[in-house]
Amino acid sequence: MKINRAVQITYFLLRVIAGLLFIQFGGLILFGWFGGIPEQPGTPPLMSQTGIGGLLEFFGGIAIVLGLGTRPVAFVLSGMMAVAYWQFHAPNGVSPVQNQGVPAVLFCFLYLYMAARGGGDWSLDALLRRKNRDIRNTETSQASDTTSPPHDSPNF
């Protein structure tokens, strides 16, 4: 039983920390946090590739932290990081260590894992799933408690 609790806690921490890091990357792009994008004055237009990436990182990071829509959000973020690696890092060298693409590779596979696993037990996804199950169970028990009126004619 203790190993299950450790798995819940570590996955929760992994999800929250990854989301918080992504919020910071998105904030750097969208709002110029931490000095903004190096060697680029101001923030990029929202409808540019960098701007859309910033939106995905910021709001996707929030969704990952909350565990809301974890599977589809993580899948999109995984794809975004794959594109970032192949478009911006791979042309600068063969190895991720050489081309400074290690964070992109790690985030890509981290979010791919989250897309497969979901939000975990401590997420809004799990809370919503439990609420929906409770509502269905209540409706089912109420439906079985009601009795149908007697029929005058036999059932055929």
C-alpha positions as CSV (number, residue, x, y, z in Angstrom):
1,M,0.0,0.0,0.0
2,K,2.9,2.4,0.8
3,I,4.3,2.0,-2.7
4,N,1.0,3.2,-4.3
5,R,1.1,6.3,-2.2
6,A,4.7,7.0,-3.2
7,V,3.7,6.6,-6.9
8,Q,0.8,9.0,-6.4
9,I,3.0,11.6,-4.8
10,T,5.9,11.4,-7.2
11,Y,3.7,11.5,-10.3
12,F,1.8,14.5,-8.8
13,L,5.1,16.3,-8.2
14,L,6.4,15.4,-11.7
15,R,3.2,16.8,-13.3
16,V,3.1,20.0,-11.2
17,I,6.9,20.8,-11.6
18,A,6.8,20.2,-15.3
19,G,3.7,22.4,-15.6
20,L,5.3,25.1,-13.5
21,L,8.4,25.1,-15.7
22,F,6.3,25.4,-18.8
23,I,4.3,28.3,-17.3
24,Q,7.7,30.1,-16.9
25,F,8.8,29.4,-20.4
26,G,5.4,30.7,-21.7
27,G,5.6,33.7,-19.5
28,L,9.1,34.4,-20.8
29,I,7.8,34.5,-24.4
30,L,4.4,36.2,-23.8
31,F,5.1,38.6,-21.0
32,G,8.9,39.1,-21.1
33,W,9.4,37.4,-17.7
34,F,13.0,36.9,-16.6
35,G,14.3,39.4,-19.2
36,G,12.3,37.9,-22.1
37,I,13.7,36.0,-25.1
38,P,17.4,36.5,-25.3
39,E,18.6,38.8,-28.0
40,Q,15.1,39.7,-29.1
41,P,13.5,43.1,-28.2
42,G,10.0,42.9,-26.9
43,T,7.6,40.0,-27.2
44,P,6.7,38.3,-30.4
45,P,3.3,38.7,-32.1
46,L,0.8,36.2,-30.7
47,M,0.0,34.8,-34.1
48,S,3.7,34.0,-34.9
49,Q,5.1,30.5,-34.4
50,T,6.9,31.7,-31.3
51,G,3.8,33.4,-29.9
52,I,1.6,30.3,-30.4
53,G,4.3,28.3,-28.7
54,G,4.2,30.7,-25.8
55,L,0.5,30.4,-25.5
56,L,0.7,26.6,-25.6
57,E,3.4,26.6,-23.0
58,F,1.7,29.1,-20.6
59,F,-1.9,27.8,-20.8
60,G,-0.8,24.2,-21.3
61,G,1.4,24.5,-18.3
62,I,-1.5,25.7,-16.2
63,A,-3.7,22.8,-17.4
64,I,-0.9,20.3,-16.6
65,V,-0.4,21.7,-13.1
66,L,-4.2,21.4,-12.5
67,G,-4.4,18.1,-14.1
68,L,-7.2,19.3,-16.4
69,G,-7.5,17.7,-19.8
70,T,-4.1,16.2,-19.1
71,R,-4.1,13.6,-21.9
72,P,-4.9,15.8,-24.9
73,V,-2.9,18.8,-23.5
74,A,0.1,16.7,-22.8
75,F,-0.1,15.1,-26.3
76,V,-0.2,18.5,-27.9
77,L,2.7,19.7,-25.8
78,S,4.7,16.6,-26.6
79,G,4.3,17.3,-30.3
80,M,5.2,20.9,-29.8
81,M,8.5,19.9,-28.1
82,A,9.2,17.4,-30.9
83,V,8.8,20.2,-33.5
84,A,10.9,22.6,-31.4
85,Y,13.7,20.0,-31.2
86,W,13.8,19.2,-34.9
87,Q,13.2,22.7,-36.1
88,F,15.5,24.7,-33.7
89,H,18.0,22.3,-32.1
90,A,18.7,19.4,-34.5
91,P,20.1,21.7,-37.3
92,N,22.8,22.9,-34.8
93,G,24.3,19.4,-34.2
94,V,23.7,15.7,-34.0
95,S,23.5,15.2,-30.2
96,P,20.9,16.9,-27.9
97,V,23.8,17.7,-25.6
98,Q,25.7,19.4,-28.5
99,N,22.7,21.3,-29.9
100,Q,21.3,22.3,-26.4
101,G,18.1,20.3,-27.1
102,V,18.1,18.2,-23.9
103,P,15.2,20.1,-22.4
104,A,13.1,19.8,-25.6
105,V,13.8,16.0,-25.7
106,L,13.0,15.5,-22.0
107,F,9.8,17.6,-22.1
108,C,8.7,15.8,-25.3
109,F,8.9,12.3,-23.7
110,L,7.7,13.5,-20.3
111,Y,4.5,14.9,-21.9
112,L,4.2,11.8,-24.1
113,Y,4.2,9.7,-20.9
114,M,1.6,12.0,-19.3
115,A,-0.6,11.7,-22.4
116,A,-0.5,8.0,-21.9
117,R,-1.0,8.0,-18.2
118,G,-3.4,10.9,-17.7
119,G,-3.6,13.3,-14.8
120,G,-3.2,10.7,-12.0
121,D,-5.2,10.3,-8.8
122,W,-4.5,13.9,-7.6
123,S,-5.9,15.9,-10.6
124,L,-9.0,17.8,-11.6
125,D,-9.5,15.1,-14.3
126,A,-9.8,12.5,-11.5
127,L,-12.0,14.7,-9.4
128,L,-14.4,15.3,-12.4
129,R,-14.3,11.6,-13.2
130,R,-15.3,10.7,-9.6
131,K,-18.1,13.3,-9.6
132,N,-19.5,12.0,-12.9
133,R,-19.4,8.4,-11.5
134,D,-21.2,9.5,-8.3
135,I,-23.9,11.3,-10.4
136,R,-24.3,8.2,-12.6
137,N,-24.5,5.9,-9.5
138,T,-27.1,8.2,-7.9
139,E,-29.2,8.3,-11.0
140,T,-29.0,4.5,-11.4
141,S,-30.0,3.9,-7.8
142,Q,-32.9,6.4,-8.1
143,A,-34.1,4.7,-11.3
144,S,-34.0,1.2,-9.7
145,D,-35.9,2.5,-6.6
146,T,-38.8,3.6,-8.7
147,T,-41.4,1.0,-9.4
148,S,-43.4,0.9,-12.6
149,P,-47.2,1.2,-12.3
150,P,-49.1,-2.1,-12.4
151,H,-50.4,-3.1,-15.9
152,D,-53.9,-4.2,-16.5
153,S,-52.9,-6.4,-19.4
154,P,-50.3,-9.2,-19.3
155,N,-46.9,-8.7,-20.8
156,F,-46.4,-10.4,-24.1
